[in-house]
Every structure is written in structure tokens, then in C-alpha cells.
């Protein structure tokens, strides 16, 4: 199917997203999974498991506000 009115679709998607409540636990699970994936791929290696916890907490708070 081809979209004929992209602007209308974008407005619909934006309104749909705004109408859905934020799911903190789901969003946190996504952030944690992404962090584990990045660590498994070697994007960042942690000597101290709590190193960077402030960043993860900040991201989780930001995701929760959406």
C-alpha cells in the first residue's frame, strides 16, 4: 500500500503516540536491553559494574517522561 498523504500520516502517528501512556517498566527494559547489547558488542567495557549508572538512570528518567 502506498501512502498518498504523508503529512496526514505523520499527524496521525504523532497524535497516536501522544495518546498512549508511557510504560516506565517497558521503556526501562528496552534501555537495559540496549545497554546489554552494546556491552556484548564491545561498544563499551565496564571494569566497575556501577560505572555509568548515573547515565543509565538519567536515560531511564528521560524515557519515563515521554
N, CA, C and O atoms as a Tripos MOL2 file, in Angstrom:
@<TRIPOS>MOLECULE
protein
  264   263    66     0     0
PROTEIN
NO_CHARGES

@<TRIPOS>ATOM
      1 N           0.8500   -1.1690    0.0000 N.3       1 UNK1
      2 CA          0.0000    0.0000    0.0000 C.3       1 UNK1
      3 C           0.8990    1.2380    0.0000 C.2       1 UNK1
      4 O           1.9370    1.2670    0.6620 O.2       1 UNK1
      5 N           0.4930    2.2280   -0.7330 N.am      2 UNK2
      6 CA          1.2820    3.4570   -0.8380 C.3       2 UNK2
      7 C           0.5940    4.5860   -0.0670 C.2       2 UNK2
      8 O          -0.6230    4.7560   -0.1390 O.2       2 UNK2
      9 N           1.3870    5.3380    0.6560 N.am      3 UNK3
     10 CA          0.8630    6.4690    1.4120 C.3       3 UNK3
     11 C           0.7260    7.6510    0.4620 C.2       3 UNK3
     12 O           1.6940    8.0510   -0.1850 O.2       3 UNK3
     13 N          -0.4740    8.2080    0.3820 N.am      4 UNK4
     14 CA         -0.7100    9.3180   -0.5380 C.3       4 UNK4
     15 C          -0.5840   10.6690    0.1430 C.2       4 UNK4
     16 O          -0.2980   11.6710   -0.5120 O.2       4 UNK4
     17 N          -0.7960   10.7050    1.4640 N.am      5 UNK5
     18 CA         -0.7130   11.9540    2.1830 C.3       5 UNK5
     19 C           0.2030   11.7630    3.3970 C.2       5 UNK5
     20 O          -0.2540   11.4360    4.4930 O.2       5 UNK5
     21 N           1.4900   11.9720    3.1790 N.am      6 UNK6
     22 CA          2.4850   11.7260    4.2260 C.3       6 UNK6
     23 C           2.2770   12.6440    5.4320 C.2       6 UNK6
     24 O           2.4640   12.2180    6.5720 O.2       6 UNK6
     25 N           1.8990   13.8750    5.1930 N.am      7 UNK7
     26 CA          1.6960   14.8170    6.2970 C.3       7 UNK7
     27 C           0.5590   14.3450    7.2030 C.2       7 UNK7
     28 O           0.6580   14.4410    8.4260 O.2       7 UNK7
     29 N          -0.5050   13.8440    6.6140 N.am      8 UNK8
     30 CA         -1.6340   13.3540    7.3970 C.3       8 UNK8
     31 C          -1.2070   12.1310    8.2230 C.2       8 UNK8
     32 O          -1.5960   11.9990    9.3830 O.2       8 UNK8
     33 N          -0.4220   11.2530    7.6310 N.am      9 UNK9
     34 CA          0.0630   10.0770    8.3460 C.3       9 UNK9
     35 C           0.9580   10.4830    9.5140 C.2       9 UNK9
     36 O           0.8480    9.9120   10.5990 O.2       9 UNK9
     37 N           1.8300   11.4470    9.3120 N.am     10 UNK10
     38 CA          2.7030   11.9290   10.3850 C.3      10 UNK10
     39 C           1.8930   12.5390   11.5180 C.2      10 UNK10
     40 O           2.2010   12.3020   12.6860 O.2      10 UNK10
     41 N           0.8570   13.3230   11.1980 N.am     11 UNK11
     42 CA         -0.0010   13.8950   12.2400 C.3      11 UNK11
     43 C          -0.7160   12.7890   13.0150 C.2      11 UNK11
     44 O          -0.8130   12.8380   14.2410 O.2      11 UNK11
     45 N          -1.2160   11.7910   12.2800 N.am     12 UNK12
     46 CA         -1.8980   10.6670   12.9280 C.3      12 UNK12
     47 C          -0.9430    9.9330   13.8750 C.2      12 UNK12
     48 O          -1.3020    9.6400   15.0150 O.2      12 UNK12
     49 N           0.2740    9.6370   13.3990 N.am     13 UNK13
     50 CA          1.2480    8.9300   14.2290 C.3      13 UNK13
     51 C           1.6120    9.7420   15.4720 C.2      13 UNK13
     52 O           1.6920    9.1880   16.5690 O.2      13 UNK13
     53 N           1.8330   11.0430   15.3120 N.am     14 UNK14
     54 CA          2.1830   11.8990   16.4450 C.3      14 UNK14
     55 C           1.0520   11.9280   17.4720 C.2      14 UNK14
     56 O           1.3060   11.8540   18.6740 O.2      14 UNK14
     57 N          -0.1830   12.0350   17.0110 N.am     15 UNK15
     58 CA         -1.3370   12.0630   17.9160 C.3      15 UNK15
     59 C          -1.5190   10.7140   18.6060 C.2      15 UNK15
     60 O          -1.8410   10.6530   19.7920 O.2      15 UNK15
     61 N          -1.3120    9.6450   17.8600 N.am     16 UNK16
     62 CA         -1.4390    8.3060   18.4320 C.3      16 UNK16
     63 C          -0.4130    8.1040   19.5430 C.2      16 UNK16
     64 O          -0.7500    7.5870   20.6080 O.2      16 UNK16
     65 N           0.8300    8.5040   19.3070 N.am     17 UNK17
     66 CA          1.8910    8.3660   20.3060 C.3      17 UNK17
     67 C           1.5720    9.1940   21.5450 C.2      17 UNK17
     68 O           1.7640    8.7310   22.6690 O.2      17 UNK17
     69 N           1.0830   10.4280   21.3400 N.am     18 UNK18
     70 CA          0.7240   11.2780   22.4780 C.3      18 UNK18
     71 C          -0.4220   10.6890   23.2870 C.2      18 UNK18
     72 O          -0.4910   10.8930   24.4990 O.2      18 UNK18
     73 N          -1.3150    9.9660   22.6380 N.am     19 UNK19
     74 CA         -2.4870    9.4260   23.3400 C.3      19 UNK19
     75 C          -2.1560    8.1840   24.1630 C.2      19 UNK19
     76 O          -2.9490    7.7820   25.0150 O.2      19 UNK19
     77 N          -1.0070    7.5760   23.9250 N.am     20 UNK20
     78 CA         -0.6190    6.3690   24.6590 C.3      20 UNK20
     79 C           0.1450    6.7500   25.9260 C.2      20 UNK20
     80 O           1.0640    7.5670   25.8700 O.2      20 UNK20
     81 N          -0.2220    6.1750   27.0530 N.am     21 UNK21
     82 CA          0.5060    6.4770   28.2880 C.3      21 UNK21
     83 C           1.9070    5.8570   28.2440 C.2      21 UNK21
     84 O           2.1130    4.8110   27.6290 O.2      21 UNK21
     85 N           2.8550    6.5100   28.8980 N.am     22 UNK22
     86 CA          4.2190    5.9890   28.9660 C.3      22 UNK22
     87 C           4.2300    4.7500   29.8660 C.2      22 UNK22
     88 O           3.6090    4.7400   30.9290 O.2      22 UNK22
     89 N           4.9280    3.7300   29.4370 N.am     23 UNK23
     90 CA          5.0680    2.4960   30.2090 C.3      23 UNK23
     91 C           6.4990    2.4370   30.7250 C.2      23 UNK23
     92 O           7.4110    1.9990   30.0240 O.2      23 UNK23
     93 N           6.6800    2.8890   31.9700 N.am     24 UNK24
     94 CA          8.0130    3.0090   32.5400 C.3      24 UNK24
     95 C           8.7710    1.6850   32.5100 C.2      24 UNK24
     96 O           9.9340    1.6480   32.1090 O.2      24 UNK24
     97 N           8.1320    0.6150   32.9250 N.am     25 UNK25
     98 CA          8.8080   -0.6780   33.0220 C.3      25 UNK25
     99 C           9.2260   -1.1890   31.6410 C.2      25 UNK25
    100 O          10.3180   -1.7350   31.4810 O.2      25 UNK25
    101 N           8.3730   -1.0150   30.6690 N.am     26 UNK26
    102 CA          8.7150   -1.4430   29.2980 C.3      26 UNK26
    103 C           9.8770   -0.6080   28.7680 C.2      26 UNK26
    104 O          10.8190   -1.1440   28.1840 O.2      26 UNK26
    105 N           9.8070    0.7040   28.9730 N.am     27 UNK27
    106 CA         10.8740    1.5790   28.4910 C.3      27 UNK27
    107 C          12.1960    1.2880   29.1850 C.2      27 UNK27
    108 O          13.2460    1.3000   28.5420 O.2      27 UNK27
    109 N          12.1610    1.0290   30.4760 N.am     28 UNK28
    110 CA         13.3700    0.6920   31.2070 C.3      28 UNK28
    111 C          13.9520   -0.6270   30.7130 C.2      28 UNK28
    112 O          15.1690   -0.7610   30.5820 O.2      28 UNK28
    113 N          13.0960   -1.5910   30.4400 N.am     29 UNK29
    114 CA         13.5590   -2.8790   29.9190 C.3      29 UNK29
    115 C          14.2460   -2.7000   28.5640 C.2      29 UNK29
    116 O          15.2440   -3.3630   28.2800 O.2      29 UNK29
    117 N          13.7200   -1.8170   27.7420 N.am     30 UNK30
    118 CA         14.3260   -1.5440   26.4370 C.3      30 UNK30
    119 C          15.6980   -0.9120   26.6140 C.2      30 UNK30
    120 O          16.6590   -1.3150   25.9580 O.2      30 UNK30
    121 N          15.7920    0.0700   27.4920 N.am     31 UNK31
    122 CA         17.0780    0.7400   27.7350 C.3      31 UNK31
    123 C          18.0960   -0.2530   28.2780 C.2      31 UNK31
    124 O          19.2500   -0.2550   27.8480 O.2      31 UNK31
    125 N          17.6850   -1.0890   29.2090 N.am     32 UNK32
    126 CA         18.6080   -2.0770   29.7640 C.3      32 UNK32
    127 C          19.0510   -3.0800   28.7050 C.2      32 UNK32
    128 O          20.2210   -3.4570   28.6600 O.2      32 UNK32
    129 N          18.1300   -3.5100   27.8580 N.am     33 UNK33
    130 CA         18.4780   -4.4540   26.7880 C.3      33 UNK33
    131 C          19.4670   -3.8190   25.8170 C.2      33 UNK33
    132 O          20.4110   -4.4730   25.3750 O.2      33 UNK33
    133 N          19.2570   -2.5580   25.4870 N.am     34 UNK34
    134 CA         20.1830   -1.8670   24.5930 C.3      34 UNK34
    135 C          21.5660   -1.7270   25.2300 C.2      34 UNK34
    136 O          22.5830   -1.8670   24.5500 O.2      34 UNK34
    137 N          21.6010   -1.4540   26.5210 N.am     35 UNK35
    138 CA         22.8860   -1.3350   27.2170 C.3      35 UNK35
    139 C          23.6080   -2.6770   27.2300 C.2      35 UNK35
    140 O          24.8180   -2.7280   27.0120 O.2      35 UNK35
    141 N          22.8860   -3.7530   27.4810 N.am     36 UNK36
    142 CA         23.4990   -5.0820   27.4730 C.3      36 UNK36
    143 C          23.9930   -5.4430   26.0700 C.2      36 UNK36
    144 O          25.0710   -6.0190   25.9170 O.2      36 UNK36
    145 N          23.2160   -5.1080   25.0660 N.am     37 UNK37
    146 CA         23.6100   -5.3750   23.6750 C.3      37 UNK37
    147 C          24.8870   -4.6200   23.3250 C.2      37 UNK37
    148 O          25.8000   -5.1800   22.7200 O.2      37 UNK37
    149 N          24.9460   -3.3560   23.7060 N.am     38 UNK38
    150 CA         26.1360   -2.5480   23.4280 C.3      38 UNK38
    151 C          27.3530   -3.1240   24.1440 C.2      38 UNK38
    152 O          28.4460   -3.1730   23.5800 O.2      38 UNK38
    153 N          27.1620   -3.5560   25.3760 N.am     39 UNK39
    154 CA         28.2760   -4.1420   26.1300 C.3      39 UNK39
    155 C          28.7210   -5.4560   25.4860 C.2      39 UNK39
    156 O          29.9180   -5.7280   25.3920 O.2      39 UNK39
    157 N          27.7640   -6.2660   25.0450 N.am     40 UNK40
    158 CA         28.0920   -7.5430   24.4000 C.3      40 UNK40
    159 C          28.8490   -7.3230   23.0870 C.2      40 UNK40
    160 O          29.7040   -8.1250   22.7120 O.2      40 UNK40
    161 N          28.5260   -6.2360   22.4020 N.am     41 UNK41
    162 CA         29.2030   -5.9220   21.1350 C.3      41 UNK41
    163 C          30.5450   -5.2350   21.3550 C.2      41 UNK41
    164 O          31.2920   -4.9960   20.4060 O.2      41 UNK41
    165 N          30.8430   -4.9220   22.6070 N.am     42 UNK42
    166 CA         32.1180   -4.2900   22.9090 C.3      42 UNK42
    167 C          32.1430   -2.7990   22.6930 C.2      42 UNK42
    168 O          33.2150   -2.2010   22.6120 O.2      42 UNK42
    169 N          30.9840   -2.1920   22.5980 N.am     43 UNK43
    170 CA         30.9220   -0.7460   22.4080 C.3      43 UNK43
    171 C          31.5040   -0.0440   23.6250 C.2      43 UNK43
    172 O          32.2360    0.9370   23.4930 O.2      43 UNK43
    173 N          31.1850   -0.5360   24.7820 N.am     44 UNK44
    174 CA         31.8270   -0.0390   25.9930 C.3      44 UNK44
    175 C          32.0120   -1.1890   26.9650 C.2      44 UNK44
    176 O          31.1280   -2.0220   27.1690 O.2      44 UNK44
    177 N          33.1710   -1.1990   27.5410 N.am     45 UNK45
    178 CA         33.5030   -2.2210   28.5380 C.3      45 UNK45
    179 C          33.5710   -1.5480   29.8980 C.2      45 UNK45
    180 O          34.1530   -0.4720   30.0410 O.2      45 UNK45
    181 N          32.9830   -2.1770   30.8800 N.am     46 UNK46
    182 CA         32.9740   -1.6120   32.2300 C.3      46 UNK46
    183 C          33.8320   -2.4710   33.1440 C.2      46 UNK46
    184 O          33.6440   -3.6840   33.2350 O.2      46 UNK46
    185 N          34.7690   -1.8320   33.8150 N.am     47 UNK47
    186 CA         35.5350   -2.5300   34.8390 C.3      47 UNK47
    187 C          34.7150   -2.5680   36.1210 C.2      47 UNK47
    188 O          34.7000   -3.5690   36.8370 O.2      47 UNK47
    189 N          34.0440   -1.4790   36.3920 N.am     48 UNK48
    190 CA         33.1870   -1.3720   37.5630 C.3      48 UNK48
    191 C          31.7390   -1.4620   37.0920 C.2      48 UNK48
    192 O          31.3130   -0.6280   36.2940 O.2      48 UNK48
    193 N          30.9650   -2.4470   37.5580 N.am     49 UNK49
    194 CA         29.5870   -2.6010   37.0900 C.3      49 UNK49
    195 C          28.7050   -1.3780   37.3440 C.2      49 UNK49
    196 O          27.7310   -1.1610   36.6230 O.2      49 UNK49
    197 N          29.0340   -0.5830   38.3560 N.am     50 UNK50
    198 CA         28.2250    0.6030   38.6480 C.3      50 UNK50
    199 C          28.7100    1.8380   37.8990 C.2      50 UNK50
    200 O          28.0990    2.9030   37.9880 O.2      50 UNK50
    201 N          29.8080    1.6950   37.1610 N.am     51 UNK51
    202 CA         30.2990    2.8270   36.3780 C.3      51 UNK51
    203 C          29.2520    3.1770   35.3220 C.2      51 UNK51
    204 O          28.8000    2.3100   34.5750 O.2      51 UNK51
    205 N          28.8790    4.4330   35.2670 N.am     52 UNK52
    206 CA         27.8950    4.8880   34.2940 C.3      52 UNK52
    207 C          26.4550    4.7490   34.7470 C.2      52 UNK52
    208 O          25.5380    5.0130   33.9690 O.2      52 UNK52
    209 N          26.2380    4.3440   35.9830 N.am     53 UNK53
    210 CA         24.8750    4.1670   36.4750 C.3      53 UNK53
    211 C          24.0960    5.4840   36.4370 C.2      53 UNK53
    212 O          22.8770    5.4920   36.2650 O.2      53 UNK53
    213 N          24.8190    6.5970   36.6000 N.am     54 UNK54
    214 CA         24.1480    7.9000   36.5450 C.3      54 UNK54
    215 C          23.5490    8.1310   35.1570 C.2      54 UNK54
    216 O          22.4390    8.6490   35.0350 O.2      54 UNK54
    217 N          24.2750    7.7490   34.1270 N.am     55 UNK55
    218 CA         23.7840    7.9200   32.7620 C.3      55 UNK55
    219 C          22.5630    7.0450   32.5260 C.2      55 UNK55
    220 O          21.5720    7.4960   31.9530 O.2      55 UNK55
    221 N          22.6320    5.8100   32.9620 N.am     56 UNK56
    222 CA         21.5000    4.9020   32.7790 C.3      56 UNK56
    223 C          20.2750    5.4260   33.5290 C.2      56 UNK56
    224 O          19.1550    5.3620   33.0210 O.2      56 UNK56
    225 N          20.4890    5.9350   34.7170 N.am     57 UNK57
    226 CA         19.3830    6.4930   35.4940 C.3      57 UNK57
    227 C          18.8000    7.7170   34.7960 C.2      57 UNK57
    228 O          17.5810    7.8810   34.7360 O.2      57 UNK57
    229 N          19.6700    8.5760   34.2700 N.am     58 UNK58
    230 CA         19.2070    9.7740   33.5750 C.3      58 UNK58
    231 C          18.4050    9.4040   32.3230 C.2      58 UNK58
    232 O          17.3750   10.0180   32.0430 O.2      58 UNK58
    233 N          18.8710    8.4090   31.5750 N.am     59 UNK59
    234 CA         18.1550    7.9680   30.3790 C.3      59 UNK59
    235 C          16.7950    7.3740   30.7620 C.2      59 UNK59
    236 O          15.7840    7.6330   30.1100 O.2      59 UNK59
    237 N          16.7920    6.5810   31.8210 N.am     60 UNK60
    238 CA         15.5320    5.9730   32.2610 C.3      60 UNK60
    239 C          14.5200    7.0450   32.6700 C.2      60 UNK60
    240 O          13.3310    6.9350   32.3700 O.2      60 UNK60
    241 N          15.0050    8.0770   33.3550 N.am     61 UNK61
    242 CA         14.0900    9.1760   33.7440 C.3      61 UNK61
    243 C          13.5630    9.9060   32.5110 C.2      61 UNK61
    244 O          12.3850   10.2590   32.4480 O.2      61 UNK61
    245 N          14.4370   10.1300   31.5340 N.am     62 UNK62
    246 CA         14.0230   10.8180   30.3120 C.3      62 UNK62
    247 C          13.0010    9.9830   29.5410 C.2      62 UNK62
    248 O          12.0180   10.5170   29.0280 O.2      62 UNK62
    249 N          13.2370    8.6850   29.4630 N.am     63 UNK63
    250 CA         12.3110    7.7980   28.7590 C.3      63 UNK63
    251 C          10.9650    7.7740   29.4670 C.2      63 UNK63
    252 O           9.9210    7.7170   28.8180 O.2      63 UNK63
    253 N          10.9820    7.8170   30.7770 N.am     64 UNK64
    254 CA          9.7470    7.7870   31.5390 C.3      64 UNK64
    255 C           8.9120    9.0400   31.3240 C.2      64 UNK64
    256 O           7.6850    8.9860   31.4040 O.2      64 UNK64
    257 N           9.5540   10.1570   31.0540 N.am     65 UNK65
    258 CA          8.8210   11.4170   30.8650 C.3      65 UNK65
    259 C           8.1050   11.4790   29.5260 C.2      65 UNK65
    260 O           7.1910   12.2860   29.3590 O.2      65 UNK65
    261 N           8.4880   10.6660   28.5910 N.am     66 UNK66
    262 CA          7.9090   10.7140   27.2400 C.3      66 UNK66
    263 C           6.4800   10.3340   27.2520 C.2      66 UNK66
    264 O           5.8360   10.3190   26.2030 O.2      66 UNK66
@<TRIPOS>BOND
     1     1     2 1
     2     2     3 1
     3     3     4 2
     4     3     5 am
     5     5     6 1
     6     6     7 1
     7     7     8 2
     8     7     9 am
     9     9    10 1
    10    10    11 1
    11    11    12 2
    12    11    13 am
    13    13    14 1
    14    14    15 1
    15    15    16 2
    16    15    17 am
    17    17    18 1
    18    18    19 1
    19    19    20 2
    20    19    21 am
    21    21    22 1
    22    22    23 1
    23    23    24 2
    24    23    25 am
    25    25    26 1
    26    26    27 1
    27    27    28 2
    28    27    29 am
    29    29    30 1
    30    30    31 1
    31    31    32 2
    32    31    33 am
    33    33    34 1
    34    34    35 1
    35    35    36 2
    36    35    37 am
    37    37    38 1
    38    38    39 1
    39    39    40 2
    40    39    41 am
    41    41    42 1
    42    42    43 1
    43    43    44 2
    44    43    45 am
    45    45    46 1
    46    46    47 1
    47    47    48 2
    48    47    49 am
    49    49    50 1
    50    50    51 1
    51    51    52 2
    52    51    53 am
    53    53    54 1
    54    54    55 1
    55    55    56 2
    56    55    57 am
    57    57    58 1
    58    58    59 1
    59    59    60 2
    60    59    61 am
    61    61    62 1
    62    62    63 1
    63    63    64 2
    64    63    65 am
    65    65    66 1
    66    66    67 1
    67    67    68 2
    68    67    69 am
    69    69    70 1
    70    70    71 1
    71    71    72 2
    72    71    73 am
    73    73    74 1
    74    74    75 1
    75    75    76 2
    76    75    77 am
    77    77    78 1
    78    78    79 1
    79    79    80 2
    80    79    81 am
    81    81    82 1
    82    82    83 1
    83    83    84 2
    84    83    85 am
    85    85    86 1
    86    86    87 1
    87    87    88 2
    88    87    89 am
    89    89    90 1
    90    90    91 1
    91    91    92 2
    92    91    93 am
    93    93    94 1
    94    94    95 1
    95    95    96 2
    96    95    97 am
    97    97    98 1
    98    98    99 1
    99    99   100 2
   100    99   101 am
   101   101   102 1
   102   102   103 1
   103   103   104 2
   104   103   105 am
   105   105   106 1
   106   106   107 1
   107   107   108 2
   108   107   109 am
   109   109   110 1
   110   110   111 1
   111   111   112 2
   112   111   113 am
   113   113   114 1
   114   114   115 1
   115   115   116 2
   116   115   117 am
   117   117   118 1
   118   118   119 1
   119   119   120 2
   120   119   121 am
   121   121   122 1
   122   122   123 1
   123   123   124 2
   124   123   125 am
   125   125   126 1
   126   126   127 1
   127   127   128 2
   128   127   129 am
   129   129   130 1
   130   130   131 1
   131   131   132 2
   132   131   133 am
   133   133   134 1
   134   134   135 1
   135   135   136 2
   136   135   137 am
   137   137   138 1
   138   138   139 1
   139   139   140 2
   140   139   141 am
   141   141   142 1
   142   142   143 1
   143   143   144 2
   144   143   145 am
   145   145   146 1
   146   146   147 1
   147   147   148 2
   148   147   149 am
   149   149   150 1
   150   150   151 1
   151   151   152 2
   152   151   153 am
   153   153   154 1
   154   154   155 1
   155   155   156 2
   156   155   157 am
   157   157   158 1
   158   158   159 1
   159   159   160 2
   160   159   161 am
   161   161   162 1
   162   162   163 1
   163   163   164 2
   164   163   165 am
   165   165   166 1
   166   166   167 1
   167   167   168 2
   168   167   169 am
   169   169   170 1
   170   170   171 1
   171   171   172 2
   172   171   173 am
   173   173   174 1
   174   174   175 1
   175   175   176 2
   176   175   177 am
   177   177   178 1
   178   178   179 1
   179   179   180 2
   180   179   181 am
   181   181   182 1
   182   182   183 1
   183   183   184 2
   184   183   185 am
   185   185   186 1
   186   186   187 1
   187   187   188 2
   188   187   189 am
   189   189   190 1
   190   190   191 1
   191   191   192 2
   192   191   193 am
   193   193   194 1
   194   194   195 1
   195   195   196 2
   196   195   197 am
   197   197   198 1
   198   198   199 1
   199   199   200 2
   200   199   201 am
   201   201   202 1
   202   202   203 1
   203   203   204 2
   204   203   205 am
   205   205   206 1
   206   206   207 1
   207   207   208 2
   208   207   209 am
   209   209   210 1
   210   210   211 1
   211   211   212 2
   212   211   213 am
   213   213   214 1
   214   214   215 1
   215   215   216 2
   216   215   217 am
   217   217   218 1
   218   218   219 1
   219   219   220 2
   220   219   221 am
   221   221   222 1
   222   222   223 1
   223   223   224 2
   224   223   225 am
   225   225   226 1
   226   226   227 1
   227   227   228 2
   228   227   229 am
   229   229   230 1
   230   230   231 1
   231   231   232 2
   232   231   233 am
   233   233   234 1
   234   234   235 1
   235   235   236 2
   236   235   237 am
   237   237   238 1
   238   238   239 1
   239   239   240 2
   240   239   241 am
   241   241   242 1
   242   242   243 1
   243   243   244 2
   244   243   245 am
   245   245   246 1
   246   246   247 1
   247   247   248 2
   248   247   249 am
   249   249   250 1
   250   250   251 1
   251   251   252 2
   252   251   253 am
   253   253   254 1
   254   254   255 1
   255   255   256 2
   256   255   257 am
   257   257   258 1
   258   258   259 1
   259   259   260 2
   260   259   261 am
   261   261   262 1
   262   262   263 1
   263   263   264 2
@<TRIPOS>SUBSTRUCTURE
     1 UNK1         2 RESIDUE 1 A UNK
     2 UNK2         6 RESIDUE 1 A UNK
     3 UNK3        10 RESIDUE 1 A UNK
     4 UNK4        14 RESIDUE 1 A UNK
     5 UNK5        18 RESIDUE 1 A UNK
     6 UNK6        22 RESIDUE 1 A UNK
     7 UNK7        26 RESIDUE 1 A UNK
     8 UNK8        30 RESIDUE 1 A UNK
     9 UNK9        34 RESIDUE 1 A UNK
    10 UNK10       38 RESIDUE 1 A UNK
    11 UNK11       42 RESIDUE 1 A UNK
    12 UNK12       46 RESIDUE 1 A UNK
    13 UNK13       50 RESIDUE 1 A UNK
    14 UNK14       54 RESIDUE 1 A UNK
    15 UNK15       58 RESIDUE 1 A UNK
    16 UNK16       62 RESIDUE 1 A UNK
    17 UNK17       66 RESIDUE 1 A UNK
    18 UNK18       70 RESIDUE 1 A UNK
    19 UNK19       74 RESIDUE 1 A UNK
    20 UNK20       78 RESIDUE 1 A UNK
    21 UNK21       82 RESIDUE 1 A UNK
    22 UNK22       86 RESIDUE 1 A UNK
    23 UNK23       90 RESIDUE 1 A UNK
    24 UNK24       94 RESIDUE 1 A UNK
    25 UNK25       98 RESIDUE 1 A UNK
    26 UNK26      102 RESIDUE 1 A UNK
    27 UNK27      106 RESIDUE 1 A UNK
    28 UNK28      110 RESIDUE 1 A UNK
    29 UNK29      114 RESIDUE 1 A UNK
    30 UNK30      118 RESIDUE 1 A UNK
    31 UNK31      122 RESIDUE 1 A UNK
    32 UNK32      126 RESIDUE 1 A UNK
    33 UNK33      130 RESIDUE 1 A UNK
    34 UNK34      134 RESIDUE 1 A UNK
    35 UNK35      138 RESIDUE 1 A UNK
    36 UNK36      142 RESIDUE 1 A UNK
    37 UNK37      146 RESIDUE 1 A UNK
    38 UNK38      150 RESIDUE 1 A UNK
    39 UNK39      154 RESIDUE 1 A UNK
    40 UNK40      158 RESIDUE 1 A UNK
    41 UNK41      162 RESIDUE 1 A UNK
    42 UNK42      166 RESIDUE 1 A UNK
    43 UNK43      170 RESIDUE 1 A UNK
    44 UNK44      174 RESIDUE 1 A UNK
    45 UNK45      178 RESIDUE 1 A UNK
    46 UNK46      182 RESIDUE 1 A UNK
    47 UNK47      186 RESIDUE 1 A UNK
    48 UNK48      190 RESIDUE 1 A UNK
    49 UNK49      194 RESIDUE 1 A UNK
    50 UNK50      198 RESIDUE 1 A UNK
    51 UNK51      202 RESIDUE 1 A UNK
    52 UNK52      206 RESIDUE 1 A UNK
    53 UNK53      210 RESIDUE 1 A UNK
    54 UNK54      214 RESIDUE 1 A UNK
    55 UNK55      218 RESIDUE 1 A UNK
    56 UNK56      222 RESIDUE 1 A UNK
    57 UNK57      226 RESIDUE 1 A UNK
    58 UNK58      230 RESIDUE 1 A UNK
    59 UNK59      234 RESIDUE 1 A UNK
    60 UNK60      238 RESIDUE 1 A UNK
    61 UNK61      242 RESIDUE 1 A UNK
    62 UNK62      246 RESIDUE 1 A UNK
    63 UNK63      250 RESIDUE 1 A UNK
    64 UNK64      254 RESIDUE 1 A UNK
    65 UNK65      258 RESIDUE 1 A UNK
    66 UNK66      262 RESIDUE 1 A UNK
